[in-house]
Amino acid sequence: MLSNPVDGTAKGPAVRPPVSAPVLGLLRAAHPAPAGAVTALVTALAAASGRDAYGCLLVALAVLTGQLSVGWSNDRIDLRRDLAAERCDKPLVTGAVQARAVGTAAGCALLLCVPLSLANGLLAGSAQLIGVAAAWAYNLGVKATLLSWLPYALGFGLLAAFVTLGLPGHPWPPPWLVAAGALLGVGAHFTNVLPDIDADLAAGIRGLPQRLGRQRSRSVAALILLGASVVLVLGPAGPPGPAGWLGLAITGALALATALPLGTDPRSRLPFLATLALAAVDVTLLLLRGSSLA
C-alpha cells in the first residue's frame, strides 16, 4: 500500500514509480527555474567582463551549486509547513522524492559550492559565499521576520562583486550595479512570496511581504523592480540611447504586470516569472551597452 504523505493513510495498491521519478522530483525540489536563470545571468555578466571560457565555467558552477543548495534546503526546511498547507506542487509533499535525499543533495551542493567559489579568488569567493550564507539564513528563519528582504538584497547585490572581484586587480563593481542587483533581489523576494502569503500567515511566517499583504506587496514589488531598471539604464556613463529607453519601457511594462492581479488564481507564479523576464531584459541591455562592470 502507498501512504498519503500528509496523513500517512493508505491510498491503494502499491505501484512501482518509474526509475526517473525520484530524479525528476529532486530536480523540481531545487527550484530549477530561478536557479537556472540566476546562473545564466551571472555567467553572462562574467563573459561580458572579460572572463575566459574556464573562468566563466567556474562562475557558472559556483553560482549553480549555491543556488541548488538554497533551493533544496528551502524545500527540506519547509517540509512540515508545506505538509500542513497541503502544497501539492512540492515534490516532498507528494512523495516524489524523499526528505533524506533532498537534505543530502542540499549538503553536497553546499560543500561543492565552497571550493568552486574560492577557485574564483579569495575575495570573489568570499562575496559569493556570503550571498549563499544569507540565502540559507533566510531559509532558516529570517524569512519570518521584518528583515526578510535583507538576504535577497545582500545575495543579489554581491553577485556583481563576485564577478568583478575575480578579475585581475580585483576591482569592486560600480555602486549603481550593486544597487541594481540588490533591488532586483528584493523585488524577486516580493513576487516569489506573493502566491504563498495566506499559507505563510497561517504558519506564522510574518516577513515584510506578509505583513504588507498581497496587494500592497504587488505595488511595492513593481516600484522596486522599476527602480532596478532605472538604475541599470541611467547608472552607466553616457546617454542610454534608443535601446536603453526601449528597454526601460519593456521592463516598466513587466514591472507593472507584477502589480496587477493576472487571472483569478492568487497563487499564480506569473508575477515571479515576469520578474525573471525583467532581470533578463535588464542584463541584456547592460551587455548591449557595453558598460564597464568594474
N, C-alpha and C positions, 0 to 999 in steps of 0.2 A: 504494500500500500504506500502511496505517496502522502506526505503530510503537508498541510497548509502551512506556509512559513510564518503566517501571522498568529494562528492559534494552535497549530500542531494537530488538528483534527484530520482524520483520514479523508482522502479525496477520491480514491478509486484504485483500480488495478495499476500495479507498477508498470511503467513504460520506460524502457531504457532511452535516455536522451541521446541525440547524436553526439559523436565524439567532439565535434566542433562547438557544441553549445556552451560548455564552460569557458572556452577561449573567447567566444563572442561576448559572453556575459562579463568576463574580466575586462575586455576591451571597452564595453559600454560603461562599466563602473569607473573607468579612468576619465570620463568626461572628454571623449576624443575631439569633439568639435572645438571647444576653446583651447585645449592643449595643442592641437594641430595648428590652429590659427595663430596663437601666440608664438609658437616655434617658427612658423613660416615667416611671420612679420619681422621677428628679431633677426632671423637668418638673412632676410633681405637687407636689413639695415647693416648687418655685418659685411655683406657683399659690397654694398654701396660705400662703406667706409674704407674699402681697400683690402679687406682680409682676403687671403688666397683661398683656394678650394679646401685645403686642410684646415685652415683657420675657421672657415665657415662651417665645416663639418663639426669641429669642436664646439662651436657656439650652438649649433643645432642640437647636438647630443646632450649638452649641458642643460639647455632650456627644456628639451623634451623630457629628460629624466626627472627634472624638477617638477614640471607640470604634471607628469604622470603620478609622481609621489603625492602631490597635492590632491589630485582627483581621487585616487584610490583611498587616501587617508580620510577624505571628506565623507565618502560613502561608508567606510568602515566605522568611523567615529559616530556618524549619524544613524547607524543601523536601528537602534531602539526607537528613535524618533520617527524614522521612516516607516517602521513596522506599525507604530501606533497610528500614524497618519494614513496607513494603507497605500503607500506610494508604489503603485504597481508599475511605474516607469523605472523603478530602481531594480537592477538585476539581483541585488542581495535580498530584496523583499520577495521577489518572485521565485527565488531559489535557483536562478540561472547560474549562479556562482556561489561558492561557499565563502563565509566570512574569513576563515583562515587563509584562503588563497588570496583574497583581496588585501588582508593585512600583511601577508608575506610579500606580495608584489609591491606594496607601498614602501616597506622597509628596504627591499632590494633596490628599488628605483632611487630612493634617497641615498643609499650607500654608493651607488654608481654616480649620482649627481655630484658628490663631493670631489672626487678626483677629476672628473670631467670638467667641472667648473674651474678648479685650481690649475688645470692644464692650460687655461687661457691667461694665466698670470695670477700672482697673489692678489693684487688689487682688484682686477676684474672678477676673479673667482669669489673674492670676499663680497663684492657687491651682489653677485648672483645668489650666493648662499644666504645673505641677509634677507633678500627678497623671498627666497624659498622658506626661510625660517618664519618670516612674517605671515606667509600663507598658512603654514602649519599652526601658528599661533591663532590665526583666525578660526581654523577648523577646531582647535582645542578649547575654544571658549570666548575669544574676543568677539566672535560673530554675535554673541548675545548681549553685547554691551553698546553703549553710546559711541564707542570708538571703533565700531565695526568697519568703518570706511578706511581706517588708517592702514591696515595691512595691504589693502589694494593700492592705496596711494604710494606706499613705500615700495611695494614689489614692482609695480609698473613703472614708477619713476626711476628705479635703479636699473631697469633693463637697458636703457640708453647708456648708463655708466658702464654696465657690463661690456657693451660693445666697444666703447671708445677707450676704456682703461686697458683693453687688450691690445691696443695699437702701440707702435713704437713711441716712446716718450710718455706713455700712459696719460694722455690728456683727459681732462674731465669734460663731459658734454656741455654744450651751452645751456644756460638756465632755462631758456624757453623750451628746449627739448625735454628736459627733466619735468618741467611743469606740465607740458602737454601729456607726457606719459602718465603722470600722476592723475591728471584729470580724466584721461581715458579709463584708468583703473577704477576710479571712484564711480564714474558713470556706469561701467560694467557691473560693479557691485550692486548698484541700484536696480538695473534692468535684470540682473540674474536673480535677485531676491523677489522681484515682483510676483511671479506666479505662486510663490510659496508663503506669502505674507500671512494668510489666515492660519495655515498649519503651523507656521513658526510661532505665532502668538499663542496658539493653543498649547504649544510645547514649552512656552516660557522664554522663547528667544526674542529679545527686545533690542535688536540692533537699531541703528538710526533709521533705515527704511521702514522697519516695522513700526517704530514709534510715530513716524510721519503718516503712515497709512498709504494705501495703494495709489490714490490719485495724486496726492502731493508728492509722493516719490516719483511718479511718472514725470511730473513737471520739473522736479529738481534734476532728475536724470537728463532730461532734454537740455536744460540750461548748462549743466556741466559738460555734456558731450559737445554742445555747440561751442562752449568756451574752449575746449580742447582743440577743435578745428580752427577757431580763430587764432589761437596761439601758434598752431603749426603753419598757418598761411601767412600770418603777419610777423611771426618771430624771426625768420631768416632775414639776412640783409638783402636789400633790394626790393623793388616792387613785386607784388605777387604775379602780375601779368594776367592775361585772359584765362589761362588754365587754372591759376590759383583761385580766381573769383568763381569760375565754373565749379571747381571742386568744393569751394565753400558753400555754394548753392546746393550741391548734391548732398553734402554732409549735413547742411541745415535741414534739408527735407528728411533725411534719415533720423536726425535728432528729433524733429517734430513727430515722426512716426512713433517714437518711443513714448511720447506724451499722450498719444491718442489711444483709446481703447479699441483695438483692432479685433472685430468679431465679438462674440458673446462669451468666450471662454476666458475667465480671469487668469487661468493657469497657462495661457498661451506663451510660448517661448519666442514669439516674433520680436518683441522689443529687444531681447538679448541678441537675436540673430541680426537685427538691424544695427546693434552696437558693433558686432564683429565686422559687418559690411562697412560701417563708418570708419572703423580703425583701418581697414584695408585701403579705403579710398585716401585717407589721410597719409598713410605711409607711401602710397603710390605717388601722390602729389609731391611729397617731400623728396622722393627719389628722382622724379622727373625734373624738379627744380635744380637738382644737383647741389643742394645746400650742404655745407660742411657740417659734419656731425661732431667735430671736435673743436 
